Amino acid sequence: MASHDRKSLDTPDEVRPIPRGKLELVHVAGAAIGRFTLEPGWRWSTDVKPTANTEWCEAPHFQYQLTGTLHVKMADGTEFETRPGDVCHLPPGHDAWVAGNDPVTLVDWSGALNYAKPAAAAVGGQRS
């Protein structure tokens, strides 16, 4: 009989503080699922870029947004906003920031494992 694996983001395996926010991670069935909480004023290029040491966020994100408004700018110049209820895939090569006065909360299925880790600590070379 197959076994199950269940965890809660309310009791994460790891909490990674980032300037003006945090990332809560759970590891389930070999996958890392993250919940990002980003406060008003948070911006990847000012709050995470110094740690990632890359020009753009290089993590691919596949995420569901719970709260707030996130403004995204792609490396090709395309800009758009995501809002609660949106499911979004962001390929590598983007910047993002909280738009407005409400925190942004996201659940991310693909880009959280190495998020905000220095290059030397990233697993598999991907970091953001």
C-alpha positions as CSV (number, residue, x, y, z in Angstrom):
1,M,0.0,0.0,0.0
2,A,1.3,3.5,-0.9
3,S,2.1,5.9,1.9
4,H,1.0,9.5,2.0
5,D,2.9,12.7,2.8
6,R,1.1,15.7,4.3
7,K,2.5,18.9,5.8
8,S,1.1,22.3,6.6
9,L,2.5,25.7,5.6
10,D,1.4,26.8,9.1
11,T,4.2,24.6,10.5
12,P,6.9,24.9,7.8
13,D,10.1,22.9,7.6
14,E,12.0,26.1,7.1
15,V,11.4,29.8,7.4
16,R,13.7,32.0,5.3
17,P,13.5,35.7,6.3
18,I,14.0,38.2,3.4
19,P,14.0,41.9,3.6
20,R,10.4,43.1,3.9
21,G,9.1,39.5,3.8
22,K,9.6,35.8,4.4
23,L,9.4,32.5,2.7
24,E,8.0,29.5,4.5
25,L,8.9,26.1,3.0
26,V,7.6,22.6,3.3
27,H,9.1,19.5,1.7
28,V,6.4,17.1,0.5
29,A,7.0,14.0,-1.7
30,G,10.3,15.3,-2.9
31,A,9.0,18.7,-3.8
32,A,9.5,22.1,-2.1
33,I,6.4,24.2,-1.8
34,G,6.8,27.8,-0.6
35,R,4.5,30.5,0.8
36,F,5.9,34.0,0.2
37,T,4.7,36.9,2.3
38,L,5.9,40.2,0.9
39,E,5.2,43.5,2.6
40,P,4.4,46.8,1.0
41,G,7.7,48.3,-0.3
42,W,9.2,44.9,-1.1
43,R,11.0,44.7,-4.5
44,W,13.1,41.8,-5.8
45,S,15.7,44.1,-7.4
46,T,16.4,45.9,-4.1
47,D,15.6,43.3,-1.4
48,V,16.8,40.0,-3.0
49,K,19.1,40.9,-5.9
50,P,22.1,41.6,-3.5
51,T,21.8,38.0,-2.2
52,A,21.1,36.4,-5.5
53,N,23.8,38.4,-7.3
54,T,22.0,38.1,-10.6
55,E,20.6,40.9,-12.8
56,W,17.1,39.4,-12.8
57,C,15.3,36.8,-10.7
58,E,16.4,33.5,-12.4
59,A,14.0,31.2,-10.5
60,P,11.0,30.0,-12.6
61,H,7.8,30.5,-10.5
62,F,4.5,28.6,-10.8
63,Q,2.4,30.3,-8.2
64,Y,-1.1,31.0,-6.9
65,Q,-1.7,34.4,-5.4
66,L,-3.8,34.7,-2.2
67,T,-3.5,38.5,-1.3
68,G,-2.3,41.8,-2.6
69,T,-1.1,43.1,-6.0
70,L,2.3,42.1,-7.5
71,H,3.7,44.1,-10.4
72,V,6.0,42.1,-12.6
73,K,8.5,43.3,-15.2
74,M,10.1,40.8,-17.5
75,A,13.6,41.2,-19.0
76,D,12.0,41.8,-22.4
77,G,10.2,44.9,-21.0
78,T,6.8,43.3,-20.7
79,E,4.9,44.5,-17.5
80,F,1.8,43.2,-15.9
81,E,0.1,42.8,-12.5
82,T,-1.1,39.7,-10.7
83,R,-3.9,39.7,-8.1
84,P,-5.7,37.3,-5.7
85,G,-7.0,34.2,-7.4
86,D,-4.4,34.4,-10.2
87,V,-2.3,31.4,-11.1
88,C,0.9,32.6,-12.8
89,H,4.0,31.1,-14.4
90,L,7.0,33.4,-14.5
91,P,10.0,32.1,-16.4
92,P,13.5,33.2,-15.4
93,G,14.4,36.8,-16.1
94,H,12.0,39.0,-14.2
95,D,11.8,41.6,-11.4
96,A,8.7,42.1,-9.2
97,W,7.4,44.4,-6.5
98,V,4.4,44.8,-4.2
99,A,2.1,47.4,-5.7
100,G,-0.1,49.2,-3.2
101,N,-0.5,49.0,0.6
102,D,-1.5,45.4,1.0
103,P,1.0,42.5,1.6
104,V,1.3,39.9,-1.2
105,T,0.9,36.3,-0.3
106,L,1.8,33.6,-2.9
107,V,2.0,29.8,-2.9
108,D,4.8,28.7,-5.2
109,W,5.3,25.2,-6.5
110,S,8.5,25.6,-8.5
111,G,10.7,28.5,-7.6
112,A,11.0,28.4,-3.8
113,L,13.7,25.9,-3.1
114,N,16.7,28.2,-3.7
115,Y,15.0,31.5,-3.4
116,A,17.1,34.2,-1.7
117,K,20.1,31.8,-1.2
118,P,23.6,33.0,-2.0
119,A,25.0,31.5,-5.2
120,A,27.3,29.1,-3.3
121,A,24.3,27.7,-1.3
122,A,21.9,27.2,-4.2
123,V,21.0,23.6,-5.1
124,G,21.2,22.7,-8.8
125,G,22.5,26.2,-9.8
126,Q,19.1,27.9,-9.8
127,R,18.7,30.9,-7.5
128,S,16.6,34.0,-7.4
